Amino acid sequence: MPIHGVAPSAKPSHPPHFDLESVIRPNILALHPYRCARDDYQSGILLDANENALGPAIPQAALDREDIELDLHRYPDPAQIDIKSRIAKLRNLPGWEYVFLGVGSDEVLDLLMRVCCTPAKDKVLTTPPTYGMYAVCGQVNDVALVKVPLVVEGGAFQLDLPKMKTALESDPSIKMVFLCSPGNPTGTLIPLPDIRDILELPAFHGIVVVDEAYIDFAGEDASASSLVEKYANLCVMQTLSKSFGLAAIRLGIALAQPPLIQVLSNTKAPYNIGTPSAHLALSALSDEALDLMRQKVATLVASRTQLLEELKELAPLGLAPAIGGNHANFLLVRVLTRGTGKPDSPRAQKIYTHMAEKEGVVVRYRGNEFGCEGCLRITIGSEGENKSLVQRLRQTMAEI
C-alpha cells in the first residue's frame, strides 16, 4: 500500500533489506490526513477557519511592545516550510522534505512509536542507561521494551553491538531501536560506524532512531544526520531546546527521508507548531542567530573543560572524576564513600537533596540508573553558577 502524499520512486532505497511500507502500521498507511483550512490558502479575506476576525483579546499596547505582528487570531501555518528549509540547510540535507517539526522531541518520539508499532504486539529496543521517555512512551502506547544495556565498565557507555544484533536477529517483533547520542545521562557520543552497523543489519527490518538533543556540544561531523540521505531506515531527532537555548518554545525535529517524513506529517495534529514558537524558531535559525548559537556553544564547551578540572579538586572529599564521554552540556560525576572508594548512592542522594534545599543549587540525582551508581548529573552553567556549584558542593561534601 503506497504512502499517501508520496509519489512512487524508481530509485531503490538503501539498505536493500528495508521496506518502509512493511514497518508502518497498515491503518496508518491507509490514513488520509486531516486537511486544515491553512493547507489551502494563507492570505486574503480569510472566512474559512472559524477564527476570530476581530483579533486576539490582548491589549494592543502589549502587542506593540513586541514590535511584531503575529496574527494571533489566525491559525498558524501547518507546513512551516521556511523553518524546515533553514534546518535542512543547517544539517546539509537536500530540502525541507527531509524535516518534520513536533511539539518538542517527545511528540516526534510518540508519533514514531504510534505509526510503527502495533500495541500489545510490537516492541522497541533501548540501551539503558538512557532517556526515560522511551520507556514512558512505550508504556503509554502498550509497546514492550527490549533492553540491551550499554557497556558501562570504566564509564564507557557504548553500544553492546553483539548483544544488540542477537536481540534484533532473534525477535522480528522489534520495530524500532532508540539510540541516544550523546547519551542522557551518560553524555557519551555513539560513533557513526556503530550506528551504521545496526542500519546495515539484514535481519532488522525496522527503523533506527538516533536522539541527538545534545549533538551541537559534541563537535564537528558528529551527527548521524550525515547518514540520512543514504539510509531510508534512519530517523534523527534533534531539538531547539539545548544548543539554541529555546526549551520554552517546545520545538522538536525529525530528520529522515521524505517518505517517513510524509507519514509523520500525515499523522500529526493540525497546526501543531504555534505561531509564537514558529516566529522565535525562524529568528533562531537566521545566519546571525546561528553565529550567536555557535559562540554560546563554544563558551559552554570551554566551561565544561574548566569545570571538569575544578571538580577534580574534590577528590579528597569522595568525588570521582567524571565518567562518560563528556560530549554534552552536562557532566556525570560519581560520589564515593569516603575512605572506601566505592560508589555511594545514598550519600549522593543526600548531597543532591542538601544542595537543592539548603544551598539553592539544583543538580540531578541519577544513582538509580543502570551503571550510574552514586552519580549526579550536573548541567554546565554560567561562569558564576559554576563557581557557586563548586564552592557549595565542596562545603556539602565535607559535611555529608
N, C-alpha and C positions, 0 to 999 in steps of 0.2 A: 504494500500500500504506500503510495507516494506521500511525502510531507506537504501539507497544504502551504502554498506560498513559495515553494522551491521548484524551480524549473529543472527538468531532467538534465543530467550531465553525462556527456560521453566519456569524460575523464575518470578513470578508476581512482578510488580513494586509497589511501595508504594508512595503515598496513593492509595487505590484501585480505587478511582473515577477519577484518572488521566490517560490519554492515550496520549502520546506524538504525535502519528501519527495523532490524531484529532486536534492538535494545530498547527502543521506545515502546511503551505500552500501547497496544492496539487502539484503545479508546482515545489516547492522546493523538495518535496518527490520524484518526478519523475526525478529530476536532476541527470545526470551523470557528476561528476565534471571534470573540465579541468584537463587532465593528462599532467604534465610538464616533461621535459626530466630528471630532477634530481629525480623524483619519481622512476625511474627505476635503474639508475646507477650513482654513485658519484665519481668513481675513474677510472683510466685508461687513454687511449688517447681519450679525450672527443671531438668528432667531431659531436655531435648530437644537440646542442642547439644554433648554430649560434653565439657563443661567440667569442670574440677577442682573438685568441690563442697567440698573442704577449704580452699580459698582459696590465695592466692599463696604461693610459697616464699620469703617475705621476712620477717625477724623482725618481730613485731608492734610492737616498740619503734620500729623505723624508720618504720613506717607511722603510728604515733601522733604522731611528731614533725611530720608534715604536717598533723595535725588535720583530715583529710578522709577520707571513705570512698569510694574509687573502685571497689570491687568488681572488682579487677584479675583475678580468676579468671573473670569473665563477659565474653563478647564485648560490644563497645560497641554503642551504638545506631546502626544503619545509616543512619537518616534524619537525625538531628541537627537536628530541626525548630526547637528553641529557638535554636540558633546561627544558623540560616538566617533566622529571624524577626527577630532583632536586627540582622543585616546588612541585611535588606530595609528595616527601619525607618531605619537609618543612611543608606542610599543612596536613600531616598524611593521605594521600589518597593512595589507593592501587597501582596506577601506572600512567604512562604518559597518558593513555587513558582517564583520567579524566581531562585533562588540554588542553585548547586551548589558542593560543597566537595571539594577534592582535596588530595592529599599534596603541598603546595606548588603553585605555579603551573605547575611543569613537568609534573605529572600532568595538569592541565587541558589544557595545550598538546598533550601526547601524545595524550590522548583525542580532542580535537577533530580532530587530523590523522588519527587512525585511523578515526573514524566518517565523515569526509567524503571522504577521498582514497583512491582505489584505487591500491595500489602499482604502480610502473612505468608508470602511466598518467596520473594527475592531477598537478597542480602547485600550488604556493603562491607568492604574491608577497611579497617582503620589500623593505625600503627601507634598505639599508646607508648609514652605519654603524648597526648595531642589535644587539639582544641575540643573543648567539651560539647560544643553544639552539634558535632557529628552524631554523638550518642543521643542527645536530646531530640534531634530531628528524626533520627531513626525510630525512636520510641513513639513519637507523635504520629509518624507515618506507618507504624507497625511493620517496620523493616528491621530484620535482625542484623546484629553486628558480628562480623568475624574479626577477631583481634589478633594481629601478629605484632607483638611488641618490638620496638626498636632495640637495637643492640646498645645497651646502656653502660656497659663496662667502661670505666675510665672516662665517663661523661661523653662518650662518642655520639650517642643518639643518632645512629644511622640505620637505614633500612636493613632488615634481615632478609636479603633477597632470596636465598634458598628456601626459607620457610614461606615467604610470600608466594613464590612460584608454586610450591607444593600445594598451598591452600587454594590458589586460583585454578590449578590444573585438576584438583580433586573435587571442586564444588562449582558446577556450572550455574548455580543459582546466584552467585556473586555477580552483580551487575555494575558495581562501581568500586573504585579504590580511591580513598581520600588520603592525599599526602599533603602535609603542612610544611611549607618551606619558604623562609626559615620557620622552624617549628615553634609552636606555642604550647608548653612553656620552655622549650629547650633552647630556642634561639639559634638552631643549627640548620644550615643550608643543606639541602639534598643535592648531590651532584647530578648534573643533567644526564650523564651516561647511565646512572641508576634508574632515572625516570624512563629513559629510552628502553631499558631492559624490560620494564613492565609493559610499555606500549607495544613492543615487538613480540610479546609472548603469544605464540599462536593459539594456545589453549584458552586464553582470556578474550572474550568477545565483548566485554563491556567498556566502560569509559573510565579513564584516569583523570581525576580532578586534583589539580595542584593549587593549593590555597596559598597565595603569595601576599598576604596582608602587609608583610614587613619587607618586601623584596627590595625596596629602594635603599635600605640600610645595608644591603649585602654586597654592594659593589657592582661594577660593570659586568655585563654579559652573564648575570646570574639567573635571569628569569627564563622560565620554561616557555614564555610567550614566543621565543625564537623557534620553538618546535611546532607552533600551531599550524602554520601553513602546510607542513608536511603530514601531520598526524590527524586524521579525522576522528580518532578516539581520545582526543585530549581536550580538556577544558581547564583553562587557567582562571582562577578567581583572584581579583585584586580589589582595592578599596581606596577611597579618598580620605579615610579616617586617620591614617598613620602618618606617612611622609608628607601628605598635603595638609595635615592638621585640621581636617574638616569632619571630625567624628559626629558633630551635631547635625549635619545635613543628611546623614544616612544614605550614602550613595555607594553601592557595590557594583562590581564589574565582572562580567564573564567574557573571556576571550576564547573563541573557538571558531571552527569553520562554519560557513553560513548555514548549512542545513540544521546543525544543532542550535545555533542562534535563533533560527526561524522557529524551531519547536518551542524554545523558551518564550519567544515573543508571542506565539500563538496562545500560550498558556497563562501568561501573566495577567494580573488585574489591569483594567483600563486605567490610564492616567497614573501609573504607579509612581512616577517621579514628579513631585510637586514643583510649581513654578519657582518659588524662592530657592529651593535646593538646586534646580537647574541653572538659575541665574548665577548662583555662587560657584557651582561646578564649572560653568563656562568661563567665569572670570579666573578661576584657579588654573585653568588649562591654557591661558594665554602665554605667549612667549615670555613676557616679563614675569608673570607669576611662576612659571616653571623654573626660571633662573633663581627666583627667591626660594622656591622649594628646595632646589639643589643646594643652595647656600645653607639653609637650615639643616638639611640632612648632613652636610659636611660638618657643621658645628656639633650636632648630636653625636656623630661618629667619633669626633675628636674628644668630646666629653666622655663618651663610653670608654675610650682608651685610658683617659685620665682617671676615671672612677675605678676602673679595674686595678690600677696601681694603688690608689688610695685605700681600697678595701683590703689589699694585702697587708696593710699595717695592722689590721685587726686579727691577724692570725693568732697572736698570743691569747686572745680572748675567745678563741674557738670558732673563727670564721675561716672556712676553707677557701682556696682560690675558686673563682667562678668556673662552672662546668658548662658543657655545651660549646657551640661554635661561636657565640657572641656575634652573630650576624644580624641582630635585630636592634630595636631601640630599647632593649632591656637586658638585664643580666640575671642569671640563675646562680645563686650562691648557696652554699651548704653550711648550716650551723652544726657544729660538733659538740659533743660532750667534752668539757674541758678536762684535759688530762688523759683521755682515752683515745681521742681522735676518731670516734665513731659518730656517724650521722645521728642527730638527736631531734626527732620531730617534735616531741613535747616541748623541748626548750625553744625550738624555732617558733612554735605557735605562741608561746608565752611572749617571746620577743616581738612577734608581729602584733599581738594584742596590746602590749605595753606601748609600743611605738605609736600605734594609732590612737589609743585612748589617753595616754599621758604625755606624749611628745608631739602629737599633732603631725606625725609623718606616717603616711599610709603606704605600705608595700603590699605584696600578695603572698599569702602562705600557700605553698604548693607541696607540702610534705606528704600528702596523702596520694599523690600520683605515682605511678609505676616508675621506678628508677630515680625518684626525686626525694628520697627520704631526707628529712631535715632541711628542705630547700625553701628559700624565699626568692620570689621574683621581684626585681627592682627595676622600675622604669627609669630611663635616663631623664633627668630633669634639667632645669636651667642651672647655670653655674651656682647661683645662691642656694637653690634647692639641693643640689648635690653636696654642697658643703654642710648644710644643715643635716642632711641624711647621715653623713659620715660621723659628724660630731655626736649626734643623738644616738646613733647605733652603737658607737663606742661606749657611751655612757650606759646605755641599756644593757649591753652585753657584759659590762663589768658588774652590773647589779644582779643579773639573772644567770 
